[in-house]
Amino acid sequence: MKSELREGQEAGSRSNVDACEGDYDGFEQILLDGRDDPELPLLGAGAVSSPGSHGSAHLEVEGQPLEVHAMSLAERVYTVVIFTLTACMLYADQNLMAPNLTAIARDFGFNDQQRDTYLGGYIAAAFFAMGAPSALVIGYLSDRVNRRHLLFSIVLLGEGPCLATFFVTRYWQLLLLRMLTSISIGGALPLVCSLAGDLFFVRQRPGVLACVQVATACGLVLGQAVAGFVGSAWGWRWPFVLVALPALGVAAIMLVTTREPPRGGTEAALSKAYASGEFQYAERISLRKAAALGRTRSNLAVVLQGLPGSLPWGVLITFLNDFLSQQKGLTVPQATVVVIVAGSGGAVGVLGGGFLGQQLHAVWRPAMPLFTGACVMAASFPVWAIINSRLYGAGAMPAFMALGFAGAMLASPPGPNARGIILNVNEPEVRGVAMAMQTVLDDLGKGLGLYVLALMISAWGRETAFNVAIAGWLPCGLIFACAALTLGRDEDAMQERLRRRVAGTPGVAPLADAPGGWSLVTV
């Protein structure tokens, strides 16, 4: 039942709410759900719902969210670009081994089964296993310390071992150095996404996060291209040097040319407080707040989907290049081209999925997770076609490129949309940890999944094992779609919690002082 509270003379008057027709309790429950303190009052004056929210109120001030930021647009764009470029260079490390698994195996005296087990399984599993706890630690620190200094530190921690990989002579040395390199990769994305949340407003975040993810995907493709082409000509060791040195240079430029943005500076509930020039958001992460993240159901959906959804990506990132060159008759450079084309499909999927998700969110918020879940489930079919195709040799390249492009494109929308949801339903001081939780589940799926996949390859062979792994996108899409049930409610509840925290700040006028009154529309 739709109820309306028209504009009144007394802005924010609770008596107006009591006088409105219809069932107000249902709307109240939406905003009460997920609050840290259930005794807090429901709404601050100046709040208005969006008629496009279709069942869950979208809180705004004066009909539009206030968008005032302490940093200029040019500075904000530069800051996120240089942070993203740093993350891009870090992600180039991740896949440096994949094009040359067979060459590395021959260098260490491994046979084909040992290649898949020790290089494709154990090292990949250790890489992601180390990345998972580092993501949690760095995510926690990103909510407490200067994020510029933190990013520079993790670049140093990760790129030093990457450089040292050039000198390894034993398998245990390679395993140890790859684990250390994973520190920088595991913590980079939660940190950059936390920063983006404080630089750009709600309506801009999916597009910005899509660009961030495309940049990290470009890093993966760049690293794979360097490893595929340079490794074939100069040996598998040189790509580690050629990727690590530029990453250190970009990190140094980032450190000396940027400044830390104000936390919470893009939230509608805090915009007027920041506009006063005397407000600083002082909330910080705590163990209690971190533990409370699981009470937000949208968090659970977008975090848990990564567990089954990351396993198919492990196949594409770790094994596809070598699979095409060893089982499908392509040369290593030809297989690398197919993987690069698939990576470009992923970039299109991230950008297109982020843009469409942003548009759908503006029209009807549940449509964004429903669209994303459907795309992921559909991604399984083109990749299955590559694995089970009887096509062989260079003549099959066009088909492999088209199927790889389609599969990666369909599988990519969860990245920007999941991170956009996390930013929108969590307060500024817990976003680093929330992002890290998603990264941990992704890494757990990739690391543990690749270990299990290596065992399945030993027992069943590559084709059967890969077919089972790709099926992980089916439950992934279903879980993501479940966020449609709670997204609008969780976004509104977060804005209301921020509004109540700032209401008593000395020297800051409450939102009720805004002229023009307020109106409330619910369904």
Secondary structure, DSSP 8 states (H G I E B T S, - for coil): --EEE---SSTT-HHHHHHSSS-HHHHHHHHHTT-S-TTS-S--TTEE--GGGSSS---EETTB-----SS-HHHHHHHHHHHHHHHHHHHTTTTSSGGGHHHHHHHTT--HHHIIIIIIIIIHHHHHHHHHHHHHHHHHHHTTS-HHHHHHHHHHHHHHHHHHGGG--SHHHHHHHHHHHHHHHHHHHHHHHHHHHTTS-GGGHHHHHHHHHHHHHHHHHHHHHHHHHHHHHH-TTHHHHHHHHHHHHHHHHHHHH-----TTTT-HHHHHHHHTTS--------HHHHHGGGGSHHHHHHHHTHHHHHHHHHIIIIIHHHHHHHTS---HHHHHHHHHHHHHHHHHHHHHHHHHHHHHHHH-TTHHHHHHHHHHHHHHHHHHHHHH----SGGGHHHHHHHHHHHHHHH-THHHHHHHHHHHHS-GGGHHHHHHHHHHHHHHHHHHHHHHHHHHHHHH-HHHHHHHHHTTHHHHHHHHHGGGGTHHHHHHHHHHHHHHHHTT-TT---GGGSTT---EEE-
